[in-house]
Amino acid sequence: MNGIDQCKAMIFAAGLGTRLKPFTDQHPKALAPVNGKTLLQRNLEYLSSFGISEFVVNVHHFADQIFEELKRLQSDKISFQISHEIDGPYETGGGLSFASTYLREGDQPFVLMNVDILTNLDLTGMFDYHQKINPLATLAVSERKSSRQFLFDEEMKLVGWKNNTSNEVKWVDGEVKEVSALSFSGIHIIHPSIFNYLPSSGSFSIVDSYLKIAKEELIIGYDHSGDLILDVGKPESLAKAATMFL
């Protein structure tokens, strides 16, 4: 059985980063600095620490700046493929589908990660959990406050989603009484067969896709509560990141 070091990883870096204004008026959020390193560099180093060496990076907003950063970070230990969403961005689901050329071959799962997430999650442990259960996708989640949360049953099977601001709830297949509401950490481990279930083009949310796919295929949560996890989406979170991630 192949390990996490045999996986490819995709980093979502195409978004407009509107929550991170004014920085993103002139730069992509992937290049926001935390203690002298960009978010993109930090997550490449994070993923590389588990032995991952092949990366797909999607780009759109100030794509040329990300091209330059990847040139700077290039080494003989890692390789990049660029999914350039010239007419995008295509949101999370659309961005993944657009990059399918680089990810759909073979039977080895791949890692998908948001560029604005910083964490010390043990990715090897998450991968071993994924391989043991063998779902279509495993989502890293934890107990923390969030405006939106996934809902899981007692076996950590995805059964719904909730917006805690509007109280909107979406169920996979009808209401489930006993659920755990957990916040998504922006990291997925996914089998390439997911592309059989996604639209081939367009802009759409991976969350909505998961809720539809979970009617037919197993999608589970991996609870890593207690780990460091920070969504670096706002200017104040950049300052917090500087104290948490040295």
N, C-alpha and C positions, 0 to 999 in steps of 0.2 A: 504494500500500500504506500503510495507516494505521500510525502509530508507537505507541510505548508511551504517549504522552500521550493517546491516544484510548481507552485501556483503563480499565475500572473496576478497583477493587481491593477485595478483602474482607480484613478483619482479624479473625482468630479471637480473641475476647476473652471468651468465655463460660465458660471452664474454672474449676474450683474452686481451682486453684493450691495444692494441698496441699503441694507441695515448698517453697513460699514462706511457710509458717507461721513465726512467728505473725502476720505482716502480713496474710495472707489470712483470718484469723479475723474481721477487721473491715472488710476492703477487698477489691476485686477485684485480681488480679495486674496487670491493665492499668494500674492507678494507682500501681504501685510507682515510687518516684522515683529518678532517676539524675541527679545534678547539677542539681536543681531542676526537671526536666521528667519527666513520667510516661512510662512505656513507650509508652502510647498516643499521646501527643503526639509523642514522638521518631519513631515509625514513620509517623505521618501526615505529619510534616515530611520524613522520608526518601522516602516515596512521592511526595509533592508535588514534591520536587526534580526528579523526572523528568517533570513536567508532568501527573501524574494528579490529577484534580479530583473524581471521583465515587467515593464510598466506601460500602461495606456493612460494618457492624460487628455481629457477633453478640454477644448479651449474655445472661447468666443470673445468675451469682453477684454479688450486690450491684449489680444492674442499674441501680438508681436513681442510684448514684454515677457510673456511666459516662455516664448521660444528662446529669448535671450537667457532667461534664467535656467532653462533646461540645458542650453549649451554650456553654461557656467558649471552646472552640476554633473555634466556628463563624465563618466569614467569607464574604465574597462570592466568594471564589476556590475554595471547596470545598463539596460537599454530601454529606449523610449519609443513608443508609437503614439502619434498625435491624431486625435479625432477632432478635426477642426470644423466646428459647427458655424460655418460662414453665415448661413441664413438663420441661425438659432438665436438665443439658446433654446434647447428643446425640453427643458425641465429634466427631472431625474429619470423618469421612465424613457422619455424620448432620447435623452442623452445616452443612456445605456443601449437602447436599441440601435441608435446611429453608429455606435462603436462595435456592433456585433461582429463585424468582419474580423476584428482582432481577438475576439473572445470565444467564439462559438465552436471552434474546432476541438476535438478530443473529448475526453471524459473527466478531465481534471477540473475541480471547482476553481473559481477565481474569487479574489477579494475585491470588494467595492467599498470605497471610502470617500467621504466628503472632505475636501481640502481644509475646511474651517473647523474641523474637529481635532482636539488634542487630547490624548489619553495615554494611560499606561496599561491598558488592557493586554492581557497575555493572549496574543493571537494564536499561539500554538495550542493552548487549552481550548480555545473556541473552535479551532479547526478539528481537533480530536473529537470534540463533542459533535460537530457536524458529521464527521465520518462515521461515528458510532450509530447515529440515528438515521443518517442518509436522507435528509429532506431535500426538497428542491432548493430551499434557501433557509439560512439561519441569520437572524437579526440580533445584533448586540443591543441589549436593553439594560436599564438599571432603575432602581428606585430613586427618583429625584423629581423635583418640581418641573413641570413643562406645560405649555399651553395645549399640547396635543400628545396623546399617548396611544400605544397599541394595547389591545386587550388580549389576554391569553387565558386558556383554561388551565386546569390543574396539571396537565401534562406539557405545558408551555407551547401548546398548539395555538397559532394565531386564529382568533375568533372574531376580532372586531377592532375598532378604532374610535377614539373619542376626542372631540375638541372641548377642552375644559373651559374655554372662554364662552362659547355659545351653547355648550351642553349637547351639541350634535353628536349622535352616535351612529356609526355604520357597522352593521353586523355582516359577517361572512355568510352565515346560513341560519339566521334567526337568533333571537336573544338568548344569551347564556347567563344564568343567574350568578354562578360563582366564577368571578374572573379576577385576574391580577392586572392592574393598569400600570404599565411600565413605560418609561421614556426611551425613545430610540436614540442610540449613540452614533448613528451615521456610519456604521460599519456592517457590511453584509458578507456572507460567504455563499456563493451561488453556483449551482450546477449549470453548465452551458445550455442544457435543454430548456432553460427559461425562455429562450428566444422563440421557441415554438408557441409561446403563449402571449408574447408581446406584439402590438402593432408594429409593422416594419418601418413606419415613418410617422412623423408628426411630433407635436409637443404634448406630453402627458406626464402625470405623476406616477412614480413607482409605487407609492402608497396605495392609490386606487387600483393599480394593477395587482398588487399583492392580495388585496381583499377579494378580487375576482378570481385570481388563480387558486387561492386557498379553498375554494369550493371543490376543486379537483385534486390538488396536489398539497403535500405537507409543507407548511412553512412554520418554523418554530422560532422561539426566542431563546437567547443565551443570556442569562442573568449574570451580569458582572458587577452588581452593586458593591460598593466599597472601593472600587478603583477610582483613580483620578479621571475625570471626564469634563471637558469644557467645550462648549460651542462658542467659537470665537467669531460671533456674528455682528457684534456691536463694538464701538470704540471703547466702552468701559470694560468689555471682556478682554480686550487686548492688554489693558493694564493689569487685569487679574491674571491673565496668562503669564505675564512676565514674572509674577511672584510664584506661580505654581510650577512652571516649566522653565528651569534654568538652562 
